Amino acid sequence: MTVIAQTPPASPTPPVAARRPVERTHHGDTFSDPYEWLRAKEDPEVIAHLEAENAYTEARTAHLEGLRERIFEEIKGRTLETDLSVPTRRGQWWYYGRTLEGSQYGIQCRAPLTSPEDWTPPVLSPDVPVPGEQVLLDGNVEAEGHDFFSLGSFEVTSDGRTLLYGVDTEGDERYTVRVRDLETGAALPDEIPGTFAGATFSPDGRFIVYTTVDDAWRPDTVWLHELGTPVADDTKLFHEPDERYWVGAGFTHSDRYLMIELGSSITSEEWLLDADDLRGTPRVVWPRQDGVEYSSEHAVVAGEDVLYILHNDSALDFELVRVAASDPSGARKTVLAHEPGRRLLGLSTFRDWAVTAYRREGLERVGMLDYATDAVKEIAFDEPLYSVGLSGNPEWAPPMLRFGYGSYVTPGTVYDYVVATGELLLRKRQPVLGGYEASDYAQERVWATAGDGTRVPVSLVWKRSFGAPAVDGPRPLHLYGYGSYEHSIDPGFSVARLSLLDRGVVFAIAHVRGGGEMGRQWYEEGKLLHKRNTFTDFVDAARHLVDAGYTSPDRMVAEGGSAGGLLMGAVANLAPELFAGILAGVPFVDALTTILDPSLPLTVIEWDEWGDPLHDAEVYAYMKSYSPYENVREGVTYPRILAVTSLNDTRVMYVEPAKWVARLREVGADALLKCEMVAGHGGVSGRYNSWKERAFELAWLLDVLRVADAE
């Protein structure tokens, strides 16, 4: 590691957005917004401003071009570019993916089983032809002529004869579903534009079930398309007019029912349709009840069709019950009673048993559920910090189950679990080239104390050769956070992160309230009128890392994306002195403006998460007290800031960071904006493009931390 003391190089004059104040008044409060005009996406002046921001950012970071290229080559050099996934059995085929050196996108393939009794996936080698291999979809071919490409649906019929796939070439998450005859390779005339992700075949392959969205990007309608008929004749299966609810649909693992699912952030409802009568009338599982969430799975127990229902009715961390599928609102049998501190996450049913997922002591767990006894046998793993979950189990009655596993130091791993014996069979571990050894790195969890006494978990990973952080002195540190929607940031491996660790940087995650790491109460204490806990937890975690000697304010960079970008904007205002830099990806930094406007994508749905400032004066005042754009402070020294966004993002619109950066510059902040002009919420498409984007961000981060390669 070479530590360099440098200031950002002399720079050109940053773009200056014109001030055109627009007033908005709510609950007797008037706010004058000088940069709202940047919302006009089709205005050439707006596009010119964004392009000027990109040119300025490129000029300001030109001195990092060599470092960016080295990091990109490191990511590329550690990745086995030509590789194959572990095959998954479905029907008479093994399905798997290929990646090829030099290709941006994956290739979906399959090969026939050797026999019906064959449950051991073949060990594939990139250099050895696979007997009977059939290429189903080559993403590189499909992406030709497009700057962006993303798959939102991909499925083959149960008989293996027909493929559907949904394509987005803009980044706006509107997918066109196309259908292909796999026996002839011919494209079928069934083409469905404007769908949401997740289109699926019916079990008999006669129909496609898909979802469309309203003008606010809310999935609101489920449709049934019969292959070979005009899309104009499709049947509307279900429509939800309430703007607080999104809608989705999929078939139960047993293929017995189509499940139509409705959900807001706090309430859910499900409707059943018999899979052999898809034009019938759906019937509700449990009528919606405000504040009650549930999800159900079908199984056959002792010859009876039953539904296992996971719910939080008077059970904060959820409980699992079983009901007759013919009468879901009837008698409930408690299978897993509510246990505070054990957050039940989900259940996956199979013919002979089920797998339950839950969270305890801040970690994901999985266990086998015995239908006869209701007993759960937890599957144990050796590492103190890890992530685990079912991965690719399409068959209804397999003798083994596929799990994905990983940690901060263990690359992504595929296991098959033999149910009869409890044996874990290692099928593949993500190869990391260049001599990677997990033992060269260490991971641990420490606890910070928040201002109200709450203990906040903080995960750390570092390279051992640089010494133990805190013990051997402060180190440059990269602190990540999210803290919304009960989403947990669980232990996971990153090839790109090695470019930081190998330069002596410590990577840390503050598992702040608003996430789900510590159960439902952890989430409840970081939303609505408790949202400030998310921000103060992050600040307190950062202070703990400084006070305990892990790092120092001039050697710490914070990062978060989307709702985590809101976190970044909030902590920049709360404690700018704690950080040398802040990296905000697709940041939700103009939160109040967005949540006040029900015509914007997803706003009404989001009221359950943030509150309804349009109709509630208390919520309005509370959100205004923390929304980053409104609270940029005069007379303080902000850390260096890089905001990354995408022009076609439909979740957090580009205008939010564009306005935020303009406002930050007014108070003298060194703020940069990088806007991808052909991309969506997830950034650019294609693995090489993604690596280059991440290399750009990491080079900036290392520059802020004053850690770089010797020139």
MARVOMI-214144 format. One line per 3 residues: number of its first residue (from 1); their letters; for each residue x, y, z of C-alpha. Coordinates in steps of 0.2 Angstrom, whole numbers, plus 5000, padded with zeros to 4 digits. Layout:
NUM = A = X Y Z; ... .
This chain:
1 = MTV = 5000 5000 5000; 5006 5017 4995; 4999 5032 5005 .
4 = IAQ = 4999 5048 4995; 4994 5065 5002; 4986 5074 4987 .
7 = TPP = 4972 5086 4984; 4961 5085 4969; 4970 5092 4954 .
10 = ASP = 4966 5109 4947; 4949 5108 4939; 4939 5117 4926 .
13 = TPP = 4924 5127 4931; 4909 5115 4936; 4893 5117 4927 .
16 = VAA = 4881 5129 4935; 4863 5125 4934; 4852 5140 4931 .
19 = RRP = 4841 5145 4946; 4823 5145 4941; 4813 5145 4958 .
22 = VER = 4797 5135 4958; 4787 5137 4974; 4777 5122 4982 .
25 = THH = 4766 5125 4997; 4760 5111 5009; 4753 5112 5026 .
28 = GDT = 4756 5130 5027; 4775 5128 5023; 4782 5135 5007 .
31 = FSD = 4798 5129 4999; 4807 5137 4984; 4815 5125 4973 .
34 = PYE = 4827 5132 4961; 4832 5117 4951; 4815 5108 4949 .
37 = WLR = 4816 5112 4930; 4830 5098 4928; 4815 5086 4929 .
40 = AKE = 4811 5089 4911; 4820 5074 4904; 4816 5078 4886 .
43 = DPE = 4822 5096 4887; 4838 5098 4877; 4844 5110 4890 .
46 = VIA = 4843 5097 4903; 4852 5084 4893; 4865 5097 4889 .
49 = HLE = 4867 5100 4907; 4869 5082 4911; 4882 5080 4897 .
52 = AEN = 4891 5095 4904; 4891 5086 4922; 4898 5070 4914 .
55 = AYT = 4912 5080 4905; 4916 5089 4921; 4917 5073 4931 .
58 = EAR = 4928 5065 4918; 4940 5080 4918; 4941 5080 4937 .
61 = TAH = 4945 5062 4937; 4956 5061 4922; 4971 5059 4933 .
64 = LEG = 4963 5042 4939; 4962 5035 4922; 4977 5023 4925 .
67 = LRE = 4971 5017 4941; 4954 5014 4934; 4961 5004 4920 .
70 = RIF = 4972 4994 4933; 4957 4990 4944; 4947 4985 4929 .
73 = EEI = 4961 4973 4924; 4961 4966 4941; 4943 4962 4941 .
76 = KGR = 4944 4955 4924; 4960 4945 4929; 4952 4938 4944 .
79 = TLE = 4937 4932 4935; 4936 4916 4925; 4928 4924 4910 .
82 = TDL = 4925 4908 4901; 4915 4897 4913; 4899 4887 4916 .
85 = SVP = 4886 4887 4930; 4882 4871 4939; 4868 4862 4929 .
88 = TRR = 4850 4862 4936; 4839 4848 4932; 4821 4851 4925 .
91 = GQW = 4811 4838 4916; 4822 4829 4904; 4836 4842 4903 .
94 = WYY = 4850 4849 4913; 4850 4869 4911; 4865 4879 4914 .
97 = GRT = 4873 4896 4908; 4889 4899 4899; 4900 4915 4899 .
100 = LEG = 4913 4917 4886; 4929 4928 4887; 4926 4944 4878 .
103 = SQY = 4907 4943 4879; 4896 4955 4889; 4882 4944 4892 .
106 = GIQ = 4878 4926 4897; 4872 4911 4886; 4858 4900 4892 .
109 = CRA = 4860 4882 4887; 4854 4864 4891; 4859 4846 4888 .
112 = PLT = 4849 4830 4889; 4849 4819 4904; 4858 4803 4903 .
115 = SPE = 4844 4794 4912; 4828 4798 4922; 4837 4792 4938 .
118 = DWT = 4851 4805 4935; 4851 4818 4949; 4870 4821 4949 .
121 = PPV = 4874 4836 4939; 4887 4834 4925; 4904 4842 4929 .
124 = LSP = 4906 4853 4914; 4922 4860 4907; 4923 4876 4895 .
127 = DVP = 4936 4866 4885; 4925 4850 4883; 4910 4850 4871 .
130 = VPG = 4894 4845 4880; 4885 4830 4872; 4868 4836 4865 .
133 = EQV = 4870 4854 4870; 4857 4866 4864; 4859 4885 4865 .
136 = LLD = 4843 4892 4871; 4847 4911 4871; 4863 4920 4868 .
139 = GNV = 4862 4937 4877; 4876 4944 4866; 4866 4940 4850 .
142 = EAE = 4850 4948 4857; 4859 4963 4863; 4867 4967 4846 .
145 = GHD = 4862 4985 4840; 4858 4990 4858; 4868 5000 4871 .
148 = FFS = 4858 4992 4885; 4851 4974 4887; 4842 4966 4901 .
151 = LGS = 4832 4950 4903; 4816 4952 4914; 4809 4934 4911 .
154 = FEV = 4816 4918 4905; 4807 4901 4906; 4805 4885 4896 .
157 = TSD = 4789 4875 4896; 4788 4859 4907; 4789 4848 4891 .
160 = GRT = 4805 4858 4886; 4798 4863 4869; 4795 4882 4870 .
163 = LLY = 4805 4897 4877; 4799 4914 4883; 4810 4928 4887 .
166 = GVD = 4807 4947 4891; 4819 4960 4885; 4822 4978 4890 .
169 = TEG = 4834 4988 4879; 4831 5005 4887; 4834 5002 4906 .
172 = DER = 4816 5007 4910; 4811 4990 4916; 4798 4988 4903 .
175 = YTV = 4800 4971 4894; 4795 4964 4878; 4790 4946 4879 .
178 = RVR = 4795 4935 4865; 4792 4916 4862; 4803 4903 4853 .
181 = DLE = 4800 4886 4847; 4815 4876 4854; 4812 4861 4842 .
184 = TGA = 4814 4872 4826; 4822 4887 4833; 4809 4898 4825 .
187 = ALP = 4802 4914 4833; 4783 4912 4836; 4772 4927 4833 .
190 = DEI = 4767 4929 4851; 4775 4945 4856; 4769 4955 4871 .
193 = PGT = 4776 4973 4873; 4776 4983 4889; 4776 4969 4902 .
196 = FAG = 4783 4969 4920; 4797 4956 4924; 4792 4939 4928 .
199 = ATF = 4781 4932 4914; 4778 4913 4916; 4771 4898 4906 .
202 = SPD = 4756 4889 4913; 4761 4871 4918; 4753 4864 4902 .
205 = GRF = 4763 4877 4891; 4747 4883 4883; 4747 4900 4891 .
208 = IVY = 4758 4914 4897; 4754 4924 4913; 4761 4941 4913 .
211 = TTV = 4759 4958 4922; 4758 4976 4916; 4760 4992 4925 .
214 = DDA = 4751 5008 4927; 4757 5026 4923; 4766 5027 4940 .
217 = WRP = 4776 5011 4936; 4765 5001 4948; 4762 4982 4943 .
220 = DTV = 4743 4982 4943; 4736 4970 4931; 4738 4951 4928 .
223 = WLH = 4735 4945 4910; 4732 4928 4902; 4739 4925 4885 .
226 = ELG = 4735 4909 4875; 4749 4905 4863; 4744 4907 4845 .
229 = TPV = 4731 4920 4848; 4732 4939 4846; 4738 4949 4861 .
232 = ADD = 4723 4960 4859; 4712 4945 4864; 4722 4942 4881 .
235 = TKL = 4711 4939 4896; 4712 4951 4911; 4714 4939 4926 .
238 = FHE = 4715 4952 4940; 4716 4971 4942; 4720 4980 4958 .
241 = PDE = 4714 4998 4958; 4721 5003 4975; 4737 5013 4971 .
244 = RYW = 4745 5007 4987; 4747 4989 4981; 4758 4980 4968 .
247 = VGA = 4752 4964 4960; 4762 4949 4954; 4758 4931 4949 .
250 = GFT = 4766 4914 4948; 4762 4896 4949; 4765 4886 4965 .
253 = HSD = 4779 4874 4965; 4767 4860 4964; 4759 4867 4948 .
256 = RYL = 4742 4865 4957; 4738 4884 4958; 4741 4901 4950 .
259 = MIE = 4744 4912 4965; 4740 4931 4962; 4749 4941 4975 .
262 = LGS = 4745 4959 4981; 4756 4968 4993; 4760 4985 5000 .
265 = SIT = 4774 4988 5012; 4763 4983 5027; 4748 4973 5020 .
268 = SEE = 4746 4958 5008; 4733 4947 5000; 4733 4932 4989 .
271 = WLL = 4721 4924 4977; 4721 4907 4970; 4716 4900 4953 .
274 = DAD = 4716 4882 4948; 4730 4879 4936; 4718 4868 4925 .
277 = DLR = 4705 4882 4925; 4714 4898 4922; 4699 4907 4915 .
280 = GTP = 4690 4903 4931; 4686 4915 4946; 4700 4918 4958 .
283 = RVV = 4696 4915 4976; 4705 4924 4990; 4716 4915 5003 .
286 = WPR = 4714 4928 5017; 4705 4944 5014; 4717 4959 5016 .
289 = QDG = 4718 4966 5034; 4728 4982 5036; 4745 4979 5043 .
292 = VEY = 4744 4960 5041; 4757 4952 5029; 4756 4934 5023 .
295 = SSE = 4762 4922 5010; 4756 4904 5006; 4763 4888 4998 .
298 = HAV = 4754 4873 4993; 4758 4855 4998; 4750 4839 5000 .
301 = VAG = 4750 4832 5017; 4742 4815 5022; 4733 4815 5005 .
304 = EDV = 4725 4833 5008; 4729 4849 4998; 4735 4861 5011 .
307 = LYI = 4742 4879 5012; 4756 4883 5023; 4754 4902 5027 .
310 = LHN = 4768 4913 5034; 4760 4928 5043; 4762 4942 5055 .
313 = DSA = 4745 4943 5063; 4749 4946 5081; 4766 4939 5077 .
316 = LDF = 4779 4952 5075; 4792 4940 5068; 4779 4929 5059 .
319 = ELV = 4773 4912 5062; 4769 4897 5051; 4752 4889 5050 .
322 = RVA = 4743 4876 5040; 4726 4877 5033; 4715 4866 5021 .
325 = ASD = 4717 4873 5003; 4699 4871 5001; 4695 4882 5015 .
328 = PSG = 4710 4894 5019; 4700 4905 5031; 4695 4889 5042 .
331 = ARK = 4704 4881 5056; 4723 4885 5057; 4736 4872 5064 .
334 = TVL = 4751 4881 5071; 4767 4873 5063; 4780 4886 5069 .
337 = AHE = 4774 4897 5083; 4780 4915 5084; 4797 4916 5093 .
340 = PGR = 4803 4934 5096; 4821 4936 5088; 4818 4922 5075 .
343 = RLL = 4812 4931 5060; 4803 4918 5048; 4807 4924 5031 .
346 = GLS = 4799 4911 5019; 4794 4893 5015; 4798 4882 5000 .
349 = TFR = 4787 4867 4998; 4792 4851 4990; 4782 4834 4988 .
352 = DWA = 4790 4826 5004; 4796 4840 5014; 4799 4859 5015 .
355 = VTA = 4813 4871 5018; 4810 4886 5029; 4821 4901 5029 .
358 = YRR = 4823 4912 5044; 4835 4925 5053; 4842 4923 5070 .
361 = EGL = 4856 4933 5078; 4858 4943 5062; 4861 4929 5051 .
364 = ERV = 4851 4919 5038; 4847 4901 5042; 4839 4887 5033 .
367 = GML = 4830 4871 5040; 4821 4856 5034; 4803 4855 5039 .
370 = DYA = 4796 4838 5042; 4777 4837 5036; 4773 4823 5048 .
373 = TDA = 4780 4830 5064; 4782 4849 5060; 4800 4848 5067 .
376 = VKE = 4814 4859 5059; 4831 4852 5057; 4843 4867 5054 .
379 = IAF = 4857 4865 5041; 4873 4870 5050; 4888 4879 5042 .
382 = DEP = 4906 4882 5049; 4909 4901 5047; 4903 4913 5060 .
385 = LYS = 4897 4925 5046; 4888 4919 5030; 4873 4919 5019 .
388 = VGL = 4863 4904 5013; 4848 4901 5003; 4839 4889 4991 .
391 = SGN = 4845 4891 4973; 4838 4883 4958; 4826 4869 4963 .
394 = PEW = 4813 4868 4950; 4808 4849 4952; 4794 4845 4964 .
397 = APP = 4801 4828 4971; 4820 4829 4970; 4831 4818 4982 .
400 = MLR = 4843 4833 4985; 4841 4852 4986; 4852 4865 4979 .
403 = FGY = 4859 4879 4990; 4869 4895 4987; 4881 4899 5000 .
406 = GSY = 4895 4913 5003; 4903 4924 5015; 4914 4940 5015 .
409 = VTP = 4929 4928 5012; 4921 4913 5004; 4917 4915 4986 .
412 = GTV = 4899 4910 4980; 4897 4892 4983; 4885 4879 4976 .
415 = YDY = 4880 4864 4987; 4868 4850 4985; 4860 4844 5001 .
418 = VVA = 4856 4826 5001; 4840 4825 5011; 4840 4807 5016 .
421 = TGE = 4858 4808 5024; 4860 4827 5028; 4876 4827 5017 .
424 = LLL = 4882 4843 5009; 4890 4840 4992; 4901 4854 4986 .
427 = RKR = 4896 4856 4967; 4906 4872 4963; 4914 4887 4971 .
430 = QPV = 4916 4903 4961; 4934 4903 4955; 4945 4918 4959 .
433 = LGG = 4960 4918 4948; 4977 4925 4953; 4980 4915 4968 .
436 = YEA = 4966 4920 4980; 4967 4912 4997; 4952 4914 5009 .
439 = SDY = 4964 4912 5024; 4973 4928 5018; 4958 4938 5024 .
442 = AQE = 4948 4940 5040; 4930 4944 5044; 4922 4949 5060 .
445 = RVW = 4907 4957 5068; 4908 4971 5081; 4894 4981 5089 .
448 = ATA = 4892 5000 5090; 4881 5008 5103; 4868 5020 5096 .
451 = GDG = 4863 5036 5105; 4848 5028 5112; 4858 5013 5118 .
454 = TRV = 4854 5001 5104; 4868 4989 5099; 4871 4991 5080 .
457 = PVS = 4880 4977 5072; 4895 4981 5060; 4903 4968 5049 .
460 = LVW = 4921 4970 5044; 4933 4962 5032; 4951 4965 5029 .
463 = KRS = 4967 4958 5022; 4978 4950 5036; 4995 4955 5029 .
466 = FGA = 4991 4973 5033; 4988 4969 5052; 4972 4969 5062 .
469 = PAV = 4962 4985 5061; 4961 4995 5078; 4975 4983 5085 .
472 = DGP = 4988 4989 5073; 4982 5007 5070; 4969 5016 5060 .
475 = RPL = 4967 5010 5042; 4958 5018 5027; 4940 5011 5028 .
478 = HLY = 4925 5010 5016; 4909 5010 5026; 4893 5004 5017 .
481 = GYG = 4875 5006 5023; 4857 5004 5017; 4844 5003 5030 .
484 = SYE = 4826 5002 5022; 4812 4991 5017; 4818 4977 5029 .
487 = HSI = 4832 4973 5016; 4847 4965 5024; 4864 4967 5018 .
490 = DPG = 4871 4950 5022; 4888 4943 5021; 4894 4941 5003 .
493 = FSV = 4910 4939 4992; 4915 4952 4980; 4929 4951 4967 .
496 = ARL = 4929 4970 4964; 4931 4972 4983; 4948 4963 4983 .
499 = SLL = 4955 4979 4974; 4952 4988 4990; 4957 4975 5002 .
502 = DRG = 4973 4971 4993; 4978 4990 4995; 4975 4989 5013 .
505 = VVF = 4957 4996 5014; 4945 4989 5027; 4928 4986 5021 .
508 = AIA = 4914 4988 5033; 4895 4987 5033; 4884 4996 5046 .
511 = HVR = 4868 4985 5048; 4857 5000 5053; 4839 5000 5058 .
514 = GGG = 4827 5001 5044; 4835 4985 5037; 4830 4967 5042 .
517 = EMG = 4846 4960 5049; 4839 4959 5067; 4821 4955 5064 .
520 = RQW = 4805 4964 5061; 4807 4976 5076; 4824 4982 5068 .
523 = YEE = 4814 4987 5052; 4800 4995 5062; 4812 5006 5071 .
526 = GKL = 4820 5013 5055; 4804 5018 5045; 4790 5031 5045 .
529 = LHK = 4792 5043 5060; 4807 5033 5066; 4817 5035 5050 .
532 = RNT = 4830 5046 5058; 4837 5031 5068; 4843 5024 5051 .
535 = FTD = 4854 5040 5049; 4860 5041 5067; 4864 5023 5068 .
538 = FVD = 4876 5025 5053; 4884 5040 5061; 4886 5031 5078 .
541 = AAR = 4893 5016 5069; 4906 5028 5060; 4910 5036 5076 .
544 = HLV = 4913 5019 5085; 4925 5014 5071; 4935 5030 5074 .
547 = DAG = 4934 5030 5093; 4939 5011 5093; 4954 5015 5082 .
550 = YTS = 4949 5006 5066; 4950 5022 5056; 4950 5041 5056 .
553 = PDR = 4938 5053 5048; 4951 5058 5035; 4953 5040 5030 .
556 = MVA = 4934 5035 5029; 4923 5035 5014; 4904 5030 5015 .
559 = EGG = 4894 5022 5002; 4876 5018 4999; 4864 5016 4984 .
562 = SAG = 4845 5020 4981; 4837 5021 4998; 4855 5019 5004 .
565 = GLL = 4859 5035 4994; 4846 5044 5005; 4856 5038 5020 .
568 = MGA = 4872 5045 5012; 4864 5062 5009; 4857 5062 5026 .
571 = VAN = 4873 5058 5035; 4882 5071 5024; 4871 5084 5032 .
574 = LAP = 4872 5076 5050; 4890 5073 5051; 4900 5079 5037 .
577 = ELF = 4916 5080 5048; 4916 5061 5050; 4920 5057 5032 .
580 = AGI = 4933 5061 5019; 4921 5056 5005; 4903 5050 5001 .
583 = LAG = 4899 5039 4986; 4880 5039 4982; 4873 5027 4969 .
586 = VPF = 4856 5032 4961; 4853 5041 4977; 4835 5045 4984 .
589 = VDA = 4840 5062 4990; 4825 5073 4985; 4814 5061 4995 .
592 = LTT = 4801 5074 5000; 4798 5081 4983; 4795 5063 4976 .
595 = ILD = 4784 5057 4990; 4773 5072 4989; 4769 5069 4970 .
598 = PSL = 4757 5054 4968; 4759 5055 4949; 4778 5049 4950 .
601 = PLT = 4783 5031 4949; 4779 5021 4965; 4775 5036 4976 .
604 = VIE = 4759 5030 4983; 4766 5013 4987; 4780 5021 4996 .
607 = WDE = 4769 5030 5008; 4769 5014 5019; 4788 5015 5020 .
610 = WGD = 4790 5034 5022; 4773 5041 5027; 4761 5052 5018 .
613 = PLH = 4767 5070 5018; 4754 5075 5006; 4740 5073 5018 .
616 = DAE = 4749 5072 5035; 4757 5088 5042; 4767 5078 5054 .
619 = VYA = 4775 5067 5041; 4778 5082 5030; 4788 5091 5044 .
622 = YMK = 4797 5075 5049; 4803 5071 5031; 4807 5089 5028 .
625 = SYS = 4819 5088 5043; 4830 5075 5035; 4827 5075 5016 .
628 = PYE = 4845 5078 5010; 4841 5091 4996; 4831 5103 5008 .
631 = NVR = 4844 5101 5022; 4860 5105 5013; 4869 5116 5025 .
634 = EGV = 4878 5133 5023; 4895 5136 5032; 4900 5118 5034 .
637 = TYP = 4914 5109 5025; 4906 5094 5016; 4916 5078 5011 .
640 = RIL = 4920 5075 4993; 4905 5068 4985; 4902 5057 4970 .
643 = AVT = 4884 5054 4964; 4880 5041 4951; 4864 5040 4942 .
646 = SLN = 4855 5034 4926; 4844 5044 4914; 4831 5030 4912 .
649 = DTR = 4830 5025 4930; 4811 5023 4934; 4814 5020 4953 .
652 = VMY = 4825 5035 4958; 4825 5048 4944; 4841 5056 4939 .
655 = VEP = 4834 5073 4943; 4836 5069 4962; 4855 5068 4962 .
658 = AKW = 4856 5082 4948; 4847 5094 4960; 4857 5088 4975 .
661 = VAR = 4874 5091 4967; 4868 5108 4960; 4863 5113 4978 .
664 = LRE = 4879 5106 4986; 4889 5117 4974; 4880 5132 4980 .
667 = VGA = 4888 5130 4997; 4905 5126 4991; 4905 5107 4991 .
670 = DAL = 4916 5097 4980; 4902 5087 4972; 4903 5077 4956 .
673 = LKC = 4888 5069 4946; 4890 5055 4934; 4875 5051 4924 .
676 = EMV = 4874 5035 4913; 4864 5041 4898; 4858 5024 4893 .
679 = AGH = 4854 5014 4908; 4842 5011 4922; 4841 5009 4941 .
682 = GGV = 4854 4995 4941; 4867 5005 4931; 4874 4999 4914 .
685 = SGR = 4872 4982 4907; 4885 4970 4902; 4898 4963 4913 .
688 = YNS = 4913 4972 4906; 4903 4989 4906; 4898 4985 4925 .
691 = WKE = 4916 4981 4929; 4922 4998 4921; 4909 5007 4931 .
694 = RAF = 4914 4999 4947; 4932 5003 4943; 4928 5021 4940 .
697 = ELA = 4920 5022 4958; 4933 5012 4967; 4947 5023 4959 .
700 = WLL = 4938 5039 4965; 4936 5031 4982; 4954 5026 4983 .
703 = DVL = 4959 5044 4978; 4948 5051 4992; 4956 5039 5005 .
706 = RVA = 4974 5044 4998; 4978 5026 4994; 4984 5022 4977 .
709 = DAE = 4997 5013 4968; 5015 5019 4966; 5017 5027 4950 .
